[in-house]
């Protein structure tokens, strides 16, 4: 019974960490989100090991199911937010490259005075 309680506690801790990460992603706090990534991976490994060492009763499965559902939903939401962020970064990089090209093109004319010619 103690193993079941421990496993349920691990799932709850994993969900709390997942909720924190989702909140950070929604607030565009990307550095903080990345800071939680290793803790999340370690928590997933801990749950995986605990599941391997425990026989899941029907009652425990019933308690864990909504936690798993929420974990998967959080992961999907975080993934969607990360994809949007990657798109934003890609757009910013492209804009930077375009600005660099324009600056480079006009930079070749620096120091030269151009006069319109009479036709």
Steps between C-alpha positions, in 0.01 A plus 500: 500500500787734578638453147161603358493815711857581399419452132191720523706765679762489222233546235358796691846658529555445128169669423586797724829541314319468168250768606788730596665446163174569316454821697854610413441425132176698500688794654781468241753438775711274279821503704314400815315229307827354378629516858221263605559255216758283679285476813207393283705233323623369835144491633383307193784250551406468866137427413604254230721311746228499766246364250739222404537404867128511586200290413227747415165421659180601323440766766848646449455500123176691548680760711792532259297523178388865542855599596635338183231668292594840641872431453446417134283806449764721663772351282298567187431860606867560584603350167258730314635804684857395424418460131356852497812631671723326246297661221547842664874443532523383139321816388735719708806327355367550148434869570851535638647340190296730276614804698860383472464463122350849466771651720767322302356615167475864608833483680678461169387850410619664821741783441380541141287794401262405229366771269213459260618527144341726242363311207 
